[in-house]
Amino acid sequence: MEGKRAVQLVRSRAAEFKLDPDRVGYIGFSAGSNTARSVVGTSAPGDPNAPDPIDRLSSRPDYLVLVYGVGRASQGESLKSFPPTFLVSAAADTGPALGNAQLFTDLIRAGATAEIHVYQKGRHGFGSGFGSPEFSDWMGRLELFLKLDGFLPEKAN
């Protein structure tokens, strides 16, 4: 419930934050990836008759970023309607890496948009990867993914 409310809260304050309310994503690291998927699975378009104006807004993220999450689709999880999803993990972190590879395959087979990066070496919990030759480019790859799908504007020259 808190994850869904967070998406609605960001949408409600989009003008204040100088954000597009139709480009709100959810990023989950490790167990937070499960939370992100749960938010998608239980999200709703918003109740136009709700007394709370925040409850009138959609709780569905427009995109997901799952960083070394546990992967693998859950029983009954509807992947067909998943938002564009970016997955990243390290091969040495075998549980998440193998799960992400399976989730990526399942997303593509379901017709969803997904991109995956599994780094050859590394560990669980590599964070932003800055200063690490194994992972230092993953945030740049995420930026490109978001630009390709229209979630980030191209930089002005």
ABEGO torsion letter per residue (X at the ends): XAAAAAAAAAAAAAAAAGBBAABBBBBBBEAAAAAAAAAAAABBAEBAABABAAAABBABBABBBBBGBAEEBBBGBBAAABBBBBBBBBAABAAAAAAAAAAAAAAAAAGBBBBBBBBABEBBGAEAGBGBAAAAAAAAAAAAAAAAAGABBBBBX
